[in-house]
């Protein structure tokens, strides 16, 4: 792994009245760069060596504060939807106030995406890194357990590597992810219909009208079959795709056949969202970008109470790795 040539930081304004808004930029020696805010642990920009920005974001960093749509933000403690905002752990019932009709989406209005995170810049044997951290006391946002969430970011010559971790004081529900919106053309004012999206997922979740997954079904011979490098066209996706295998592996590829975005993770699958229902005021048009969010199956604790995947404990922290890898002008060639 090549070390970034520089990690820089600047303070922008005291937007919250309590915390300075800090912008941290990681830049590799070939010009690949990634930019974060301490607000929401937000990934605000990834720029390729040819100057193409492939992650949607506001030009003014202060505009991320309080903005809708989770643009680039860390999502947690639980990503995606929770039926009724209710769940049970060890026979204890928990209720979080719903924020999307009868359900809870992305942990509600006080989720990780609206918090100011602590941050530090360091260096070890693997090179420079940015570490963001957030402490949440027991019952914060309605979720059980004291928790310490961490996101560690490192940049190589062709990839942004993220290590998401959460330490809890007792059994809790953690399903962290990141929510950047991607477009390899960098043209966020134009639709994504001509892009090619690939995933090896053989099964995807069919949703109820409220967006909750009902069941995992085979994708073969359906519009959700992305195994043959599908041109997006008019496909409207907001579904969880279950990716076979375990450990770090390729979950999805998005390309305009000049620039490639590869999403790798050890998550069981990912949510693919073609931004068909975005609110107004975002820095891209409707269907102008694709969110690719590695995570466990939404609402898993309610749909499969015997599953232990999203339930870390004191001696078993939550851990998730996400790598966004790139190919194109000025970058190593990778197979599409």
N, C-alpha and C positions, 0 to 999 in steps of 0.2 A: 504494500500500500504506500503510495506516495503521500508525503506530508503536504498539508495545505501550506502555502507560502505565508499566509497571514490570517489571523483572526482579529478583527477590529470591532470596537464598540463605540457607540455614541449615544448620549442622552438627548432626547428630542424635546419633551416637555413634561411638566408635572401634571399630566392629564387627570389623574384621579384625585388630586389634592393631597395624596398621601405618598404615592410612589412615583418615581421617575419612570418614564417610558424609555426603555433601553432597546437599541437595535444592534444586533450582533451579526457580523458578516464573516463567513468562512470562505476563503478564496484559495483554490488550488493553483499550482504553478502553471497549468495550461489555460487558466481563465475561467474554469468552471467555478461557480459561486453559489452559495446558499445563504439566505438571510432570515433571521429570526427576531421576534420581539419577546420581551419578558411578559407582555400581556398575552395570556392564553397560550404561552409557549408556541406562538404562532409562526409557522413557516410562511413568510410573506413573499418569497421570491426564490426561484432557481433560474440562473442564467447560464446557458451553454457557452462554450468557447467562441461560437460564431455570433454571440450577442443576442440570441433568441431567448426570451423569458418564457419558460414553459409552465410556470405556476401562476395562477391568477392572483392578483393582489391590488390593493389601493396604492396610488402614487404617494399619498400622504400617510405615513405610518399611524398618525393619530386617528385616522378614519377607521382603523380596525376596532377601536374601542367602542363597544356597544353595537357593532354592526351585526346584521342578521346573516344567516346562511353558513355560519361556522367556517368562514373562508380561511383555510390554512391552519386552523387551530388544532390544539390537542383536545381530544374528546375523552371525557371520563367523569367519574370513575367507571361509568358503564356506557359504552357506545350503543347507538341505535335505540330501538323501542323496547319499553317494558310495559306489558299489558296492564292497564289500570294503574300503573305506577306502583304496583304492589308485588311483594315477593316474600318468601319465608326462608330463613336459614336456621338450622338446628331448632326447629319448632317455634321460632320467634318470628312474628309477623312484622313486616316493615311497610310503611306507606310513604311514598314520595308524591308530592302534588303533581298531577298530570299537567303537561304544557302543550300537548298536541291532541285536542279532543279529549278522549277518555284515557289516553296513554301518555307515557313519559318518553320524550325524545332526547337523546344525548345528555341525560342526567339533569335536564331542566335548565332554567335561566341562570342558575348559579353554578353550573358545571365548570370543569377545568378551563373551558374556553373563555370564561369571563374573569378569571383570576389573574392577579399579578404573581408571577413565579419568581423565586430567588434564582440567581444564576451565578456561575463562576466559569472562568476560562482557565484551562489547565493543559498540561502536557505530560505524557508518560512515554513508555517505550514504543507505543503504537502511534505516537504523534500528538498534535494538539487536539483539544476537544472542547466543546461547550457542554456544560451540565446545567440543566434547569431542574428546579425542585419545588415541591409544593406540599405543605403539611395541611391535613384536614382532620379536625377533631372528630371524635365519635358523634354520630348523628348529624354531622355536617351534610347539608343537602338531603337529609333523611336517611343516609346510608350508614350502616354499622361500622364500628371500629375506628380507632385512630389510624390514619394512613399517611404514608410518606411516598409521594409519587416523584419519579425521576425520569428525565429524558436526557440521554447523552447523545450528542451529535458529532460525527466525524466526517470529514470530506476527503475522498481520494480523487484520483485524476479522472474517474468516470462515474462516481457514485456518491450519494449521500447515505450514510449509515446511521440508523437510529436504534438505540437500545432503550426500550421502555420498561420501567420496573416500578413496582409498588410493594412496599413493606407494610404489613398490617399487624395490629396488636391482637386480633382474633379473627375468626372466619368472617369473611366479607365477600362482596361481589365486585370484581374488577374485570373490566373488558375494555382497556384503553386502546385508542388508536389515534391516527392523525387524519386530518380532513383537508388536504390540499386539493385544488381543482386543477387538472392538467389539460394542456392542449399543446402538442408538439410543434404546431405551426407558429405559436405565439400570437395568433390573430384571435383574440378573445371577443372580438366584435363580429365574428362570423360563426355559423353553425358547424358542428362537428360531423355532419352527415357523411363527409367523404373520408373520414379517418377509418383506420382498420384497428379493430380490437380483438385480442386473442386471450383466451384462458383455457387451461386444460380441464376445467371443471366439467364433470359429467352429470352433475346434479345441481339444481338451483332451487331456491325457495319460491314457491308461489305465495303471493301475498293476499291477505284479506283486503277489503276496500280501505281499511284504516292503516294499511302498510305493514301490519304484523305478519310475519311468515306463518303460513298454515302447514306446509309440508315441503320436504325436499323431493323434487321430482326429476326424472331424467330430462336432459335438455335436448336429446337427439330429436331432430325433425321439428324443433320449435324455434321461435325467434331468439331464444336465450342460448342457442348452441353457438358458442364462440370458438369451438375447437379447430375450425378450419380458416382462421384469420378472416373474420367476418367484417365486411364494410358496414359501418353503423347504419347508414341510411336513416330511416325514420324510427329505428328501434328506440323505444323508451324504456330505460332500465332504472329501477331502484330496488334491486334484489340482491340477496345473499347468494354467492356462488361457493359451493363446497369443493375445495380443491383436494384431490387425492394426495396421499403421502403425509409424512411428518417431517419436522425439522425445516431448516431454511431451504426454500425452493421457489421456483418462479410461479407466481400466481396469475399474472396478467401482463400483457404488452399492449401499448397504444402507440400508433405510428402514423405518420403521413408519408412514409416510405423514403423520407430524407432524414428525419430524426426519430429515434426510438426511445420510448420510456418503458423500462422494465420494473415491475413491482415484485420484489422478493420478500418473503417473510416465513416465519415458522407458525403463523396463525392457521387455524383450521380452514379458513376461507377468507372471502372479502366481499364487501358490499360494493357494487358497481352502480353509480348514479349518473345519469346522463343530463342532469340539471334541467329537467323539463318543468319543474314546479318551483323554481327559485323565486324568492321574494324580489321585489323591486329594489333598486339601489345598489346592486352588487357590481363588482368591477368586470363583469362579462355579461354577455347577452344570454337569454334563454337558449339552452343547448349549445352554449359556447365553450363548454369544458366538461371533463369527466372526472368525478371523484372516484378514487380507487382506495378503499379503506380496509386494510387487513384486520380481521377480528374473528371472534367466535360467533356462532349462530345467534342472531338477535333473540332476546326473550328466552334464552336456553334454560335459565333456572326455573322458569314456569312451565315450559313445554317438555322439559326432560329433567325433573327434580333429582334424578339419580346421577346426573352428570356432575363431575367435580371439576371440569375444565375451567369454569370462571370463578372458582372459590379458593383463593389463596388463604393461607393461615399464617400464624406467627412464625413457624419454621419452614414455610413454603411460600416465598414471595411470588407475586405475579411477575412474569417476564415475557417480553415480546420483542422480537427483532424485526425491523422493517428496513429494507434497502431500496432506494430509488436509483436505478442504474440507467445510464444514458449512452446512446450511440448516435453518431452523426458527424457533421463537419467538425474537425479538430478533436475527435474522440475515437477511441479504439473501435474497430469494426466488430460487431456482434451479429450473429444470425438473427433474422427477424422471426 
